[in-house]
Amino acid sequence: MSATEAEKKLEEGEDEKKKAGELLFCGATGWDIVGRKKGAVEGNLVSPTRLRPLVGVDIRFVASGCVSCHCVALDVEGQLGHGDTIQRDRPTVVSELSKYKIIKAGAGRSHTVVVTEEGNSLAFGWNKHGQLGSGSTRNEIESSPVRCLVSQVTDTACGAEFTAWLSSVEGASILTAGLPQYGQLGHGTDNEYNTKDSSVRLAYEAQPRPRPIATLSGETIVKVACGTNHTVAVDKNGYVYTWGFGGYGRLGHREQKDEWAPRRVDVFQRHNVLPPDAIVSAGSVNSSCTAGGGQLYMWGKIKNTGDDWMYPKPLMDLSGWNLRCMDSGNMHHFVGADSSCISWGHAQYGELGYGPMGQKSSAVPKKVDILEGMHVIRVACGMGHSMVIVDRTNVGERLDQLDIYDGKTSGEGTEVPEAKSPALKPNNKKGASKSADGSKKRKKSKDSSDSEEEEENSDVESDSSGEEANGKVSGRGRGRGGKKSTTEGKGSGRGRGRPPSNKSSQSSQAKTGKRGRPRKT
C-alpha cells in the first residue's frame, strides 16, 4: 500500500470515528447471576435489542469492561458515577459529566475513566489500588467523577484494576496507574512486599499517581488496549508491545512468562508492521490486531478447548474482509466488517446475538443475521454482554422492527441492601442461648461457604480467580478452568468443542464443498 493510499484510509477511519448511530444490546440483563451457575437466566436478550432510553439518541462511542457489567448495571461500587449506590437497570445520564464533551471512555472491573475534548480525564468507581489515577487511595470508592492527574489526554483503556492513558506530551505518550501485581503497569516491577516481617502473606503496593512508562519514552504510542491483567500498545511506526500477565500466551512471546516492562512482539516487524488504521483489541485472556492487508491476528486463549495460541496467528476465516472495529469480552468476540456484523466464541447469555433459534456459542466466526446489511460503526464486549452501534442510514425501517428493552423499573431509586443475618428468637435459658449462638455460627459458616462456592464458579468462568488473588496461589483458578473445558470437550464428543446445532450446517457444507466461514454478500 502506498503512502497516499494509507493516508486516505486513515482519513476515512477518522471520519468513521466521528459517526453516530443507534446502540443495540445483546446478552445478560440479570447482572447478579452473570458468571454464576446457580440462578435463573430469564430476561437475557439473545438478539440485538434497542434500549428504550437511547432510542433515537446519537451514540458515538461505547465501552464495556471485559470482566464487568457496568455499562448498564447494578451500581454497588459507584462505577456509574451518579454519586450514590442506587440500582439502575437502564441507561442514565451522569449529571456531573453533562458540562463536558466526552470523546473517549474506558471501563474496568469496577471503575470507569472518560476523556474530555479539552484533553482532561475524569474517573469514578473503585479506587482501592489507585486505578482512578487521582493521586490518592484515601477514598476506596469514588462515586462521583474525580480528576485524573494527567494532561493532554487523547485516549484511555482500562484493565480489571488498572488504567492506561495516551497523551500528546512528548516523552510521556503512555501513562499507567493502579494495581501492579503482574507488571501490567509496565514499570519494571510488581511492587510486591510482605505485609509483616514475620508473615509470608504478600501484597502489592498501589500506584495511584499516573506515571509515564520509562522504556517507551523514546516512542510515540498511538494505540492501547487492556485485558484483565495485560496491556497491548502500538507505536507510530507500527510496532506492537505487550506486557503484564503472560498466562495462555496472551502476550504473544511464545511463552507464558509475565512481563514487567513492554516487550516488542517479534511477529509484527520488518514487512509486517501495523498500518495506521489498524485495530487493536485485548480480551480477558487473549489479544488481537489487524496487520498488513487488514489480516486479523489473534493470540492467547482463543477457545475453551484446544491448544492456546502462544504467538500471533492469522485468523484465516476472516481473510479478505474489511474490518473496521473489533472488541473481545471474556471468551467471545465481535467484529464490524463491510456491511456485516460477525461474532464468535463461548457464550452463555445470548451475547453473540444469534437469536432465539440460533446457536448459543460458535467456534468459528459467524454472521449476526439480523444485522446483515447494516453498517456497524463500533462494537464493545463485556462479561456476558455485547453492544453494537449501527448507522441509521437507509435501515430505519429495519431498526423499527427490532425489540425494545425497557429495563426494570421496580428496583430503581432504591438503595442496594446490605446482607443481614436472620434474627433469632429470644430464649431465657443460658444453655439454649449458647445453643442458639452455636447454631447461628454454623448457619453463618454454611452461608459463607455457599457464597464462596458461587464466587469460585464465577471466577472459573471469568478467569479472574487465577489473576486477582495473590500471585502465589493464582494457578489454582486457572487449573480448574482448564479441567472444566476438557470435561466439556469430552462430553460433547467433538474435539474442537463446536455446538451440536452446527451438525446440519456442517454436513451441508461438506456436501457442497464450501468452507464454514462467513461469506460476503
Order of alpha helices (4+ residues) and beta strands (2+ residues): alpha-beta-beta-beta-beta-beta-beta-beta-beta-beta-beta-beta-beta-beta-beta-beta-beta-beta-beta-beta-beta-beta-beta-beta-beta-beta-beta-alpha-beta-alpha-alpha-alpha-alpha
